[in-house]
């Protein structure tokens, strides 16, 4: 089942991250996170403090998530700011009781869907499996390296890090798997 989900995640088209740019094909969660560090207009480490589930479109589960920013990798919001967002999955999330207190990196993109409430604003795509990454020490180290390079480049502009080779089978996982606290 996990390999089927990973295959589906990799087969989904990825939304534009910046005006007119489409991300290249991504082969692993590590590579996806690396791309997010470079491409996302904003990326934060957040701690979920409230998670509620409801049905979306009749069959799909939607999580309404309230979180607090605990680290700013890139973006205008500050540590301690609260953000609310939704996640939608065409399946079942299962037991969500352990999500509160979990750490995730979330990437925001500029919403270019005319007619939606957040048009033109930074938003988290509720259906993009690569919009939210569970916290890990490896991702924390990657984020720290990226921030250091960006600071060295000056003016808060994203710095280009050397391309990293994908290691192992670190395939993207649905949020309900691989959670860390």
One Martini backbone bead per residue (centre of mass of N, CA, C, O) as a GRO file, in nm:
protein
  181
    1UNK     BB    1   0.058   0.062  -0.021
    2UNK     BB    2   0.293   0.263   0.005
    3UNK     BB    3   0.395   0.236  -0.292
    4UNK     BB    4   0.133   0.334  -0.417
    5UNK     BB    5   0.131   0.615  -0.286
    6UNK     BB    6   0.402   0.707  -0.395
    7UNK     BB    7   0.327   0.678  -0.695
    8UNK     BB    8   0.097   0.880  -0.686
    9UNK     BB    9   0.256   1.125  -0.584
   10UNK     BB   10   0.458   1.123  -0.833
   11UNK     BB   11   0.218   1.146  -1.059
   12UNK     BB   12   0.145   1.412  -0.972
   13UNK     BB   13   0.085   1.718  -1.039
   14UNK     BB   14   0.251   2.017  -0.995
   15UNK     BB   15   0.233   2.316  -0.879
   16UNK     BB   16   0.297   2.624  -0.891
   17UNK     BB   17   0.530   2.831  -0.715
   18UNK     BB   18   0.592   3.038  -0.934
   19UNK     BB   19   0.560   3.251  -1.161
   20UNK     BB   20   0.576   3.028  -1.435
   21UNK     BB   21   0.673   2.787  -1.250
   22UNK     BB   22   0.790   2.457  -1.271
   23UNK     BB   23   0.856   2.178  -1.139
   24UNK     BB   24   1.049   1.930  -1.131
   25UNK     BB   25   1.113   1.625  -1.112
   26UNK     BB   26   1.049   1.415  -0.823
   27UNK     BB   27   1.209   1.134  -0.637
   28UNK     BB   28   1.204   1.263  -0.337
   29UNK     BB   29   1.167   1.398  -0.030
   30UNK     BB   30   1.441   1.534  -0.021
   31UNK     BB   31   1.417   1.679  -0.295
   32UNK     BB   32   1.153   1.827  -0.235
   33UNK     BB   33   1.264   1.991   0.001
   34UNK     BB   34   1.489   2.128  -0.154
   35UNK     BB   35   1.298   2.274  -0.350
   36UNK     BB   36   1.138   2.431  -0.136
   37UNK     BB   37   1.381   2.599  -0.032
   38UNK     BB   38   1.398   2.748  -0.322
   39UNK     BB   39   1.078   2.801  -0.426
   40UNK     BB   40   0.938   2.893  -0.186
   41UNK     BB   41   0.817   3.187  -0.058
   42UNK     BB   42   0.737   2.999   0.196
   43UNK     BB   43   0.885   2.854   0.505
   44UNK     BB   44   0.776   2.647   0.785
   45UNK     BB   45   0.789   2.564   1.121
   46UNK     BB   46   0.536   2.368   1.278
   47UNK     BB   47   0.284   2.344   1.539
   48UNK     BB   48   0.040   2.152   1.617
   49UNK     BB   49  -0.270   2.230   1.819
   50UNK     BB   50  -0.513   2.180   1.601
   51UNK     BB   51  -0.728   1.897   1.498
   52UNK     BB   52  -0.979   1.858   1.246
   53UNK     BB   53  -1.246   1.658   1.120
   54UNK     BB   54  -1.391   1.641   0.785
   55UNK     BB   55  -1.591   1.644   0.522
   56UNK     BB   56  -1.513   1.632   0.165
   57UNK     BB   57  -1.717   1.578  -0.085
   58UNK     BB   58  -1.830   1.331   0.116
   59UNK     BB   59  -1.547   1.125   0.109
   60UNK     BB   60  -1.343   1.319   0.204
   61UNK     BB   61  -1.084   1.417   0.408
   62UNK     BB   62  -1.060   1.694   0.638
   63UNK     BB   63  -0.814   1.909   0.770
   64UNK     BB   64  -0.814   2.127   1.042
   65UNK     BB   65  -0.541   2.352   1.096
   66UNK     BB   66  -0.358   2.454   1.384
   67UNK     BB   67  -0.066   2.672   1.407
   68UNK     BB   68   0.276   2.725   1.510
   69UNK     BB   69   0.546   2.912   1.468
   70UNK     BB   70   0.900   2.797   1.527
   71UNK     BB   71   1.017   2.851   1.224
   72UNK     BB   72   1.200   3.051   0.992
   73UNK     BB   73   1.309   3.006   0.673
   74UNK     BB   74   1.083   3.162   0.495
   75UNK     BB   75   0.942   3.481   0.549
   76UNK     BB   76   0.716   3.720   0.716
   77UNK     BB   77   0.668   3.558   0.941
   78UNK     BB   78   0.662   3.475   1.287
   79UNK     BB   79   0.746   3.364   1.567
   80UNK     BB   80   0.420   3.266   1.701
   81UNK     BB   81   0.258   3.256   1.475
   82UNK     BB   82  -0.054   3.187   1.333
   83UNK     BB   83  -0.190   2.909   1.145
   84UNK     BB   84  -0.427   2.819   0.888
   85UNK     BB   85  -0.525   2.494   0.752
   86UNK     BB   86  -0.564   2.250   0.489
   87UNK     BB   87  -0.636   1.897   0.441
   88UNK     BB   88  -0.663   1.667   0.160
   89UNK     BB   89  -0.799   1.329   0.123
   90UNK     BB   90  -0.859   1.037  -0.085
   91UNK     BB   91  -0.931   0.920   0.216
   92UNK     BB   92  -0.775   0.812   0.516
   93UNK     BB   93  -0.624   0.923   0.814
   94UNK     BB   94  -0.736   0.838   1.075
   95UNK     BB   95  -0.569   0.885   1.356
   96UNK     BB   96  -0.551   1.232   1.490
   97UNK     BB   97  -0.469   1.255   1.801
   98UNK     BB   98  -0.134   1.283   1.743
   99UNK     BB   99  -0.094   1.562   1.592
  100UNK     BB  100  -0.082   1.714   1.829
  101UNK     BB  101   0.256   1.841   1.853
  102UNK     BB  102   0.347   1.835   1.573
  103UNK     BB  103   0.602   1.858   1.325
  104UNK     BB  104   0.613   2.090   1.037
  105UNK     BB  105   0.675   2.157   0.711
  106UNK     BB  106   0.564   2.451   0.533
  107UNK     BB  107   0.449   2.542   0.210
  108UNK     BB  108   0.414   2.830   0.018
  109UNK     BB  109   0.200   2.974  -0.226
  110UNK     BB  110   0.081   3.140  -0.497
  111UNK     BB  111  -0.242   3.212  -0.555
  112UNK     BB  112  -0.387   3.151  -0.902
  113UNK     BB  113  -0.702   3.116  -0.825
  114UNK     BB  114  -0.954   3.241  -0.947
  115UNK     BB  115  -1.219   3.302  -0.705
  116UNK     BB  116  -1.062   3.272  -0.457
  117UNK     BB  117  -1.007   3.388  -0.143
  118UNK     BB  118  -0.663   3.361  -0.188
  119UNK     BB  119  -0.605   3.535  -0.417
  120UNK     BB  120  -0.258   3.633  -0.433
  121UNK     BB  121  -0.183   3.463  -0.195
  122UNK     BB  122  -0.052   3.292   0.051
  123UNK     BB  123  -0.054   2.927   0.040
  124UNK     BB  124  -0.187   2.602   0.111
  125UNK     BB  125  -0.209   2.314  -0.047
  126UNK     BB  126  -0.448   2.074   0.039
  127UNK     BB  127  -0.345   1.843  -0.201
  128UNK     BB  128  -0.041   1.862  -0.165
  129UNK     BB  129   0.189   1.624  -0.066
  130UNK     BB  130   0.442   1.859  -0.081
  131UNK     BB  131   0.350   2.089   0.146
  132UNK     BB  132   0.414   1.865   0.374
  133UNK     BB  133   0.668   1.803   0.628
  134UNK     BB  134   0.806   1.611   0.834
  135UNK     BB  135   0.996   1.620   1.087
  136UNK     BB  136   1.362   1.627   1.080
  137UNK     BB  137   1.694   1.635   1.117
  138UNK     BB  138   1.761   1.654   0.819
  139UNK     BB  139   1.573   1.894   0.753
  140UNK     BB  140   1.693   2.087   0.960
  141UNK     BB  141   1.976   2.095   0.833
  142UNK     BB  142   1.887   2.199   0.556
  143UNK     BB  143   1.756   2.462   0.659
  144UNK     BB  144   2.008   2.579   0.798
  145UNK     BB  145   2.185   2.589   0.546
  146UNK     BB  146   2.000   2.772   0.381
  147UNK     BB  147   1.995   3.014   0.574
  148UNK     BB  148   2.299   3.065   0.575
  149UNK     BB  149   2.329   3.117   0.270
  150UNK     BB  150   2.124   3.351   0.257
  151UNK     BB  151   2.275   3.538   0.454
  152UNK     BB  152   2.541   3.549   0.287
  153UNK     BB  153   2.395   3.676   0.031
  154UNK     BB  154   2.187   3.864   0.126
  155UNK     BB  155   1.881   4.024   0.163
  156UNK     BB  156   1.721   3.738   0.180
  157UNK     BB  157   1.819   3.578  -0.048
  158UNK     BB  158   1.824   3.305  -0.212
  159UNK     BB  159   2.037   3.043  -0.211
  160UNK     BB  160   2.251   2.836  -0.381
  161UNK     BB  161   2.266   2.505  -0.366
  162UNK     BB  162   2.393   2.224  -0.398
  163UNK     BB  163   2.329   1.956  -0.556
  164UNK     BB  164   2.159   1.674  -0.445
  165UNK     BB  165   2.166   1.351  -0.388
  166UNK     BB  166   1.975   1.091  -0.380
  167UNK     BB  167   1.889   0.888  -0.098
  168UNK     BB  168   1.753   0.620  -0.126
  169UNK     BB  169   1.395   0.566  -0.017
  170UNK     BB  170   1.280   0.887   0.019
  171UNK     BB  171   0.976   0.887  -0.011
  172UNK     BB  172   0.692   1.021  -0.025
  173UNK     BB  173   0.465   1.084   0.244
  174UNK     BB  174   0.210   1.073   0.402
  175UNK     BB  175   0.122   1.242   0.683
  176UNK     BB  176   0.024   0.977   0.846
  177UNK     BB  177   0.325   0.925   0.806
  178UNK     BB  178   0.620   0.977   0.979
  179UNK     BB  179   0.592   1.099   1.250
  180UNK     BB  180   0.712   1.366   1.455
  181UNK     BB  181   0.818   1.540   1.770
   0.00000   0.00000   0.00000
